[in-house]
Amino acid sequence: MSLFAGLDLDRAPADAPVAFGGEPGAEVVLEAYRRGLLPLPAADVFASAYAEARYEQAVAAGEIALLPGEDPYALAWWSPDPRPVLAPGGVRVPGGLGRRLRNRLGWWTSVDRAFGRVVDACAEGRQPAWLTPELRDALLELNARGAAHSGEVWEGEELVGGTFGVVAGPVLSLDSMFHRRPDAARVAVADLGARFGAAGGRLLDVQWDGPHARSLGARPVPRARYLEELAAGAAPGLLETGPLPASRLG
């Protein structure tokens, strides 16, 4: 039976966890994304205890679901409302960056060439430390199965930027990004989005609304609309993973 079978997102919080519990295994994580949920594990027992203290009244009132689990508050599931989304080819590349890509930057891009390295780079120094070893293992398994992808930006053989996300039907839900050169993360998102669209993907999900999501070109849609998009079609075909010049994005 599905861990999320009884979860009703119609009445779930917009800006708080919609549920606690479960384990972040690959199958559970993939099902969660397909249902419009995002896993946010607690970094340690202190973070888990804080989550319990902060949300126990909402759980008791039935506003937040409590799912089975040894330490339910160690894993939170979110479903932000609204949800920032954009077309796969619609990532904004400002004119100045476009000119640098065409004329000066010798960057090239790839997909799934360094998934683990991208995930690790995205986790470096992030607080709260949501990318736990268990979630990392689940993401690596999903990548091996073709259900999660990384986009990489290279300067020679140096990895200078990247992003990664999980495929949920026709949607690619982007979890995180990093850069070691200005704008390299944006280029990684634009490249991965373009490849996802070329393979038949319909939508990029940036997960959390805010100035950064808007700067990429994302616009918020109601959660109900986002859930409709998830159910609107099948996953795309195979993505082109080989090296391509970043100049084409300019």
N, C-alpha and C positions, 0 to 999 in steps of 0.2 A: 504493500500500500504506500502511496506517495506521502512523504513527510508533510507536504503542503496541501494535501487534499481538502482540508476543511478551512483553509485560509481565505477569507473574504476581503479582497482589496477594495471593494466598493466603499467600505466603511473604515478602512485602515488609515492611520495617521499619515499626513502629508510630509511632515518634517521631523519624524521620530521613527524609531524602529517599528516595523509592522509585526515582528515576531522575534522570539529568542529560542535557541535550542538547536539540536541536531549536531552533526559532525560535518566538517568541510571536505568530504570526499568528492572525487571527480563527478560521480553520477549525481549526487545531491547538488553540487555547485552548478552543473549544467542544467538540471531541471529548474533550479532557482532562476537562472538567467532567462530561461524560456518562459517563465511565469512573471517576468518583470521585477525580480528580486535581486539584490546585491548582498553578498556576504561581507560582514565587517567583524572579524574575530577580535576579541579582547587581547591586548598585548601580553597580559599577565594576570595573576589572580587578583591583584589590586584593581586593575581595570574592570575585571568581572564583578568584583564586589561593589565598585562604584556604579556600574550599570544596574545592578540589582537594587541598590539604594535609591537611585534616581527614578527608576521606572516601575518599581514593584507595585505602587498604587495603581498605575495604569494597567498593569497586568491583572491585578486583582479585580479591577473594574471591567475587565474583558475588552479593553481598548487595544491592547497589544496581546497577541497570541503567545502562549508558552508551549513550545513543542518538546517532545521527548529529548532527553540528553542528560549525560552524567552531571554536567555543570551547565545548565541551560543558558545562563547569562554570559558564558564564555563566547557565544556566537550570536551576533545580532544580524537580522535580515532587514534591509531597508528597501523601500520602493518610493523614491522621491516623486513628489507631485507639486509642480509640473516637472516634465522631463525634457532636457535640452537635446534636440536632434537636428540633423542636417542631412542633405543628400550626399551620397558617397563622393561625388565629384565636386562638392560645394565648399570644401575647406578653403577659407580665405587665405590667400597668399598676397600680402601687400606688394604694391608696385616696386618699392625699393628692394625687397627680398627677391622678387622675381627677376629684377635686373642683375642682382648679384649672382643668382643661380645661373643665369644665362651667360654672364660675362666674366665672372671672377671665381666663384666657388667651384672647385672641382669635385664636389660631392657625388656619391652614387648611393643607390638605395637597394635594399633587398627585403625579403620577407622570410621569416623563420630560419634565418641563417644563424641567429644567436639568441634564441628565445630566452634561455635561462639567464644569459648575461643582461638582457633587457629587463627582465623581471627583477633581478638583483639590483640593477642600477636605479630602477624606479623605487625600490624599497629603502635605498640609502638615505639615512637621516630624516625619514618621514615620521612625523608625529601627528596623531597616534600611529604606532607601528602595527598597521592592520594586516600587512602581508606576512603572516606567520609561516613557519616552516610547513605546517599542515596544508595551508592554503596554497603555498608555493608548489608543493608536491602535486596537489590536485590540478593546478594550472599546467604543470609540466605534462601530466598525463593527458589532459585535454589537448594540448598542443600535439602530442604524439598521435592523437586520434584525429587530428585535423579540425578540432572544435575550438581551438584558440590559436591566435596568430600574433606574431610580433612584426613590427615594421622597424627597420634599421636604417640609419644614415651613417655613411662612412666617409672619412677623409683619408684617402689612401687605404691603409688597413686598420685605421683607428676608428673605433665605434664612438661617434660624437653625438648621437641622439637616437631616441627610439620611443616606441609606444607599444602597448599590447592590449588585446581585448578578446572577448569570448563571443563566438558566433551563436546567436539565438534566433534560429529560423532565418528570416531575411534581413536581420539586424545584426550589426557588429557593435557590441557594447564595449567601449573603450575604457579600460580600468585606470591607466596611469600613463605617464610619459616622463621623459627626462631629457636633458640636454647638457652637453659639454662644450658646445659652441652656440652663440646666440642664434635663435630661430631653428635650430636643428630639430627640436621636438615638433614644431609646427610642420616642418617638411616631412617628418616621419608620419604624422597623422594624414597629411595630404596624400602622400604616396600610398600608404596602406588603404586609405579610403578609395583612391582611384583604382587600385587593384581589386578591391572588394566589389566596387561597382562594375568593373569590367567582367567579373566572374558571375554577375547576376544579383549581387546584393542590392537591397533597396534603401537602407537607412543606416546612418551612424548615430549611435547613442553616446552622448558625452556624460551622462549619468547625473551630474550635479550642476545646477544652474548657477551662474555667476559671471563676473566680468571676463574671466578667462574663457569660459565656454562661449560667451557671446563674441569674443575676439576671433574665435575660430570660424564664426559664421553660424553657430547653433542658435536655434530659437526654441523657446519652451512650448511644449504641448501638454495638455492635460494627461494625467496618468491613464485615464480610460482610453484616450486616443492612442497612446503609446501601446497599450495592451492589444488594441485592435491591429496595429501595425505588426506586432509580434506574430499574430495569428493569420496574417494576410498572405503568407506564402512559405515556400520551402527554403532551406538553406541554399546558398549559391553553389556553383561548381568549384572546381579547383582554382585556387589563386595562382597567378604567375608569381614565382618566388625568386627568380634569377635576378642578377644585377641589372639595374637600369640607371641611366643618368638622371640626377636630380634636376638638371637644367630643363627637362621637359615639363616640369611643374611650374616654370616661370612664364 
